[in-house]
Amino acid sequence: MPPPDKASTPGDQANPAFGALPSPLAAVDDMRSTAKWTLAAFGAVGVALISGGPLVAVGQVHGIAHAVVAGAGLVIALGGIGVAIWFTSKVLAPRLTTPATLMSPALAGFRKVIEDSPADFFGVIATDVPGLLRYQKIAVSLARQLAAEKVPARRALIENQLVRAMRNAERAEPYVRWLLTAAHARLVAGELRRSRWWALAGGGLVIVGAVLFFSVTGSSAPTYVPVVTTTPTATASPAPAATHAGGH
């Protein structure tokens, strides 16, 4: 099965209902753009934390205990940014969607929607996702049996069955390809939804870390300023000139 692409939506002749709809892949680009904006925002916060104000405020830390608290605050804040960036970047990671992916637990809700109204998705081709995928599996199985069979009579029988199975698989292929694109978009949407929750948790860690850091650096502890004092030194005054006795 070739990977889904722009042409993976069934054509108008194969399925007019699906052919009139936009490809689900169109929504994937929008969701990934949202993830990129989230990454840019948290990246800017990270740059602000490791430069500028915090570096200046370090000079206000007094004592080992305060230094430990300030360091822990920065670590927590940067950890929150790392969590948000890590899970948001998973939205941008490439993924492979195959017919086996359609049966994964992550798409159980998607399959349930289809099974509630199979005629709207498959017409008379199938009543559920496993039934739709079965056509391709049967054709592959018969092709393998034909390659291994040596008896002419049995080969002829398998060939007739394979022709019919291939015809059914071709009829089902447009539906399978559309399902692959829809499942791909649904998986990306689920990843984006999870990344939002993790971004919210990361933002909370940033706030906690910032409060810890600035509660120490902004404390009212006394600041010791070195003062240089000078001690006046005594200078010897010149001795008065001696007078000559009996001078004129």
Phi and psi in degrees as a GROMACS rama.xvg file:
@    title "Ramachandran Plot"
@    xaxis  label "Phi"
@    yaxis  label "Psi"
@TYPE xy
-67.1398  153.529  PRO-2
-65.5946  149.375  PRO-3
-67.1181  142.723  PRO-4
-143.705  -164.153  ASP-5
-61.5974  -31.5921  LYS-6
-88.8066  10.7767  ALA-7
-78.9736  -10.5997  SER-8
-72.7055  134.219  THR-9
-56.0574  144.729  PRO-10
-72.2259  169.979  GLY-11
-64.1139  -35.5889  ASP-12
-73.7102  -36.4926  GLN-13
-74.2573  -39.8845  ALA-14
-157.019  92.7936  ASN-15
-59.5963  -34.2458  PRO-16
-63.5443  -48.5491  ALA-17
-71.2115  -35.5721  PHE-18
-63.4711  -25.1999  GLY-19
-82.9409  -9.68965  ALA-20
-96.2489  149.608  LEU-21
-70.2722  155.181  PRO-22
-67.4358  137.211  SER-23
-60.356  -20.4175  PRO-24
-66.6444  -17.5791  LEU-25
-63.8678  -30.0521  ALA-26
-77.9885  -20.1889  ALA-27
-65.5276  -41.0726  VAL-28
-62.4619  -39.751  ASP-29
-65.5778  -40.9803  ASP-30
-66.8672  -37.7872  MET-31
-70.9395  -31.163  ARG-32
-65.1121  -38.8028  SER-33
-61.392  -41.8167  THR-34
-63.9631  -37.3265  ALA-35
-64.5731  -39.5607  LYS-36
-64.8865  -38.355  TRP-37
-64.1588  -42.7224  THR-38
-61.9622  -42.1035  LEU-39
-63.5242  -39.4272  ALA-40
-65.832  -46.2203  ALA-41
-70.8691  -31.3202  PHE-42
-62.8434  -39.3236  GLY-43
-65.423  -38.4865  ALA-44
-64.4812  -40.5175  VAL-45
-62.6317  -40.6975  GLY-46
-63.0567  -39.0097  VAL-47
-67.0018  -30.3533  ALA-48
-76.3762  -29.928  LEU-49
-101.626  9.47784  ILE-50
-147.553  168.033  SER-51
73.4119  -119.778  GLY-52
-54.761  -51.803  GLY-53
-58.111  -38.4833  PRO-54
-66.5849  -35.9872  LEU-55
-70.4123  -38.4956  VAL-56
-71.0668  -16.4512  ALA-57
-59.2421  -29.8322  VAL-58
-66.7224  -11.8465  GLY-59
-93.5815  1.66345  GLN-60
-79.945  130.601  VAL-61
-125.557  117.898  HIS-62
92.4486  160.046  GLY-63
-67.8803  -40.8558  ILE-64
-60.5502  -45.5114  ALA-65
-65.6113  -36.4503  HIS-66
-64.2577  -39.5516  ALA-67
-64.7102  -43.2413  VAL-68
-64.8418  -42.4453  VAL-69
-63.5074  -42.3098  ALA-70
-64.4166  -41.1821  GLY-71
-63.4286  -38.4584  ALA-72
-62.1871  -43.6792  GLY-73
-64.9157  -40.4044  LEU-74
-63.0908  -43.1346  VAL-75
-63.9011  -43.1884  ILE-76
-64.5028  -45.7795  ALA-77
-67.1949  -33.2758  LEU-78
-64.1983  -38.9337  GLY-79
-62.1162  -39.7052  GLY-80
-65.9857  -41.5504  ILE-81
-62.4967  -40.1905  GLY-82
-62.2833  -45.808  VAL-83
-63.1753  -43.9617  ALA-84
-67.7997  -39.1882  ILE-85
-61.1736  -49.6555  TRP-86
-77.1755  -29.9361  PHE-87
-71.0547  -35.8069  THR-88
-66.823  -20.126  SER-89
-66.3973  -22.7794  LYS-90
-66.4929  -32.1955  VAL-91
-85.5378  -11.391  LEU-92
-68.8441  138.313  ALA-93
-67.3914  146.235  PRO-94
-135.696  152.532  ARG-95
-108.995  120.351  LEU-96
-108.789  118.235  THR-97
-122.743  169.614  THR-98
-55.3674  -31.6258  PRO-99
-66.109  -31.2218  ALA-100
-63.7157  -30.6365  THR-101
-62.256  -23.3735  LEU-102
-98.8087  9.3931  MET-103
-75.0371  155.173  SER-104
-59.6155  -28.6212  PRO-105
-63.9273  -22.5279  ALA-106
-108.042  21.643  LEU-107
-61.9762  -41.6656  ALA-108
-65.2576  -37.1792  GLY-109
-63.6271  -43.4509  PHE-110
-64.7385  -35.2014  ARG-111
-64.4743  -40.2023  LYS-112
-60.9518  -41.8195  VAL-113
-67.9254  -43.1403  ILE-114
-67.3158  -23.5486  GLU-115
-71.6782  -24.7023  ASP-116
-148.245  68.557  SER-117
-65.3417  -30.5792  PRO-118
-65.198  -29.4167  ALA-119
-70.668  -23.4198  ASP-120
-102.23  -39.1545  PHE-121
-115.777  -8.44057  PHE-122
63.6644  -125.271  GLY-123
-101.38  6.19786  VAL-124
-70.6435  -44.5673  ILE-125
-156.308  166.569  ALA-126
-110.762  -8.31581  THR-127
-159.926  175.321  ASP-128
-65.7697  -46.6597  VAL-129
-58.0622  -37.3791  PRO-130
-65.8318  -35.4075  GLY-131
-69.2351  -39.5428  LEU-132
-74.6649  -16.4326  LEU-133
-68.0027  -28.6883  ARG-134
-61.3484  -45.3158  TYR-135
-66.1772  -39.8123  GLN-136
-63.8003  -40.95  LYS-137
-64.9262  -41.8823  ILE-138
-64.2118  -41.1939  ALA-139
-65.4176  -42.1004  VAL-140
-63.4648  -43.1389  SER-141
-66.5792  -36.584  LEU-142
-63.721  -37.6146  ALA-143
-70.3174  -38.9575  ARG-144
-64.3429  -38.6891  GLN-145
-65.4665  -37.2832  LEU-146
-67.7916  -29.9397  ALA-147
-92.5937  -15.4947  ALA-148
-79.0558  136.099  GLU-149
-110.646  -20.899  LYS-150
-76.8964  123.311  VAL-151
-58.1459  -42.6319  PRO-152
-62.5477  -43.7254  ALA-153
-70.5666  -33.3479  ARG-154
-63.3322  -41.5175  ARG-155
-63.6532  -40.0473  ALA-156
-64.9703  -44.0446  LEU-157
-67.0549  -35.2293  ILE-158
-62.6203  -42.1039  GLU-159
-63.6463  -41.8  ASN-160
-66.4202  -36.2072  GLN-161
-67.4356  -37.9867  LEU-162
-60.7411  -45.5566  VAL-163
-65.9461  -39.8387  ARG-164
-66.7235  -38.6027  ALA-165
-65.8909  -36.3056  MET-166
-65.7735  -41.9555  ARG-167
-66.1818  -39.4137  ASN-168
-64.4898  -37.3254  ALA-169
-66.1087  -37.1934  GLU-170
-67.2937  -34.1242  ARG-171
-83.6415  -20.3352  ALA-172
-57.8642  -43.7655  GLU-173
-58.9499  -36.7618  PRO-174
-68.457  -40.5718  TYR-175
-63.5906  -43.5561  VAL-176
-64.3442  -39.3988  ARG-177
-65.516  -40.1311  TRP-178
-62.1534  -36.7323  LEU-179
-63.8688  -42.0917  LEU-180
-67.7459  -41.0456  THR-181
-65.7624  -41.0802  ALA-182
-66.1566  -38.6768  ALA-183
-60.8662  -47.1054  HIS-184
-63.6895  -37.0065  ALA-185
-67.8506  -37.8893  ARG-186
-65.9044  -41.1145  LEU-187
-64.4227  -39.9714  VAL-188
-63.6489  -39.5425  ALA-189
-64.9323  -39.2533  GLY-190
-65.8403  -38.8938  GLU-191
-66.1448  -39.6162  LEU-192
-63.6768  -42.0509  ARG-193
-66.7647  -37.31  ARG-194
-64.9522  -30.5733  SER-195
-65.949  -41.777  ARG-196
-65.2942  -41.1273  TRP-197
-69.0066  -33.6862  TRP-198
-65.5184  -38.3478  ALA-199
-63.9819  -42.39  LEU-200
-64.6349  -40.6587  ALA-201
-63.2927  -38.7795  GLY-202
-62.6137  -36.9205  GLY-203
-63.4822  -40.502  GLY-204
-64.9395  -37.0589  LEU-205
-62.0649  -42.2217  VAL-206
-64.6933  -44.576  ILE-207
-61.8633  -45.9073  VAL-208
-63.674  -41.4439  GLY-209
-64.977  -39.2159  ALA-210
-63.8749  -43.0501  VAL-211
-61.1182  -45.3569  LEU-212
-65.1323  -50.0427  PHE-213
-77.7585  -18.326  PHE-214
-69.2368  -25.127  SER-215
-88.9348  -46.7887  VAL-216
-71.2317  -20.3841  THR-217
-102.937  15.856  GLY-218
-70.6188  164.418  SER-219
-94.2456  28.8298  SER-220
-64.9879  145.665  ALA-221
-64.3482  142.556  PRO-222
-105.281  125.317  THR-223
-94.6462  121.069  TYR-224
-111.088  120.825  VAL-225
-65.7247  134.409  PRO-226
-119.908  127.552  VAL-227
-96.62  119.604  VAL-228
-107.317  149.338  THR-229
-116.931  135.991  THR-230
-99.7503  123.013  THR-231
-63.1643  138.988  PRO-232
-104.411  143.574  THR-233
-76.8294  135.291  ALA-234
-110.765  138.636  THR-235
-76.9501  127.617  ALA-236
-85.095  147.99  SER-237
-65.5188  139.582  PRO-238
-69.6665  142.152  ALA-239
-64.5438  145.54  PRO-240
-66.3568  133.823  ALA-241
-71.2024  140.136  ALA-242
-97.4929  139.128  THR-243
-80.1741  129.517  HIS-244
-61.5277  135.215  ALA-245
73.0727  20.4161  GLY-246
-69.6914  160.85  GLY-247
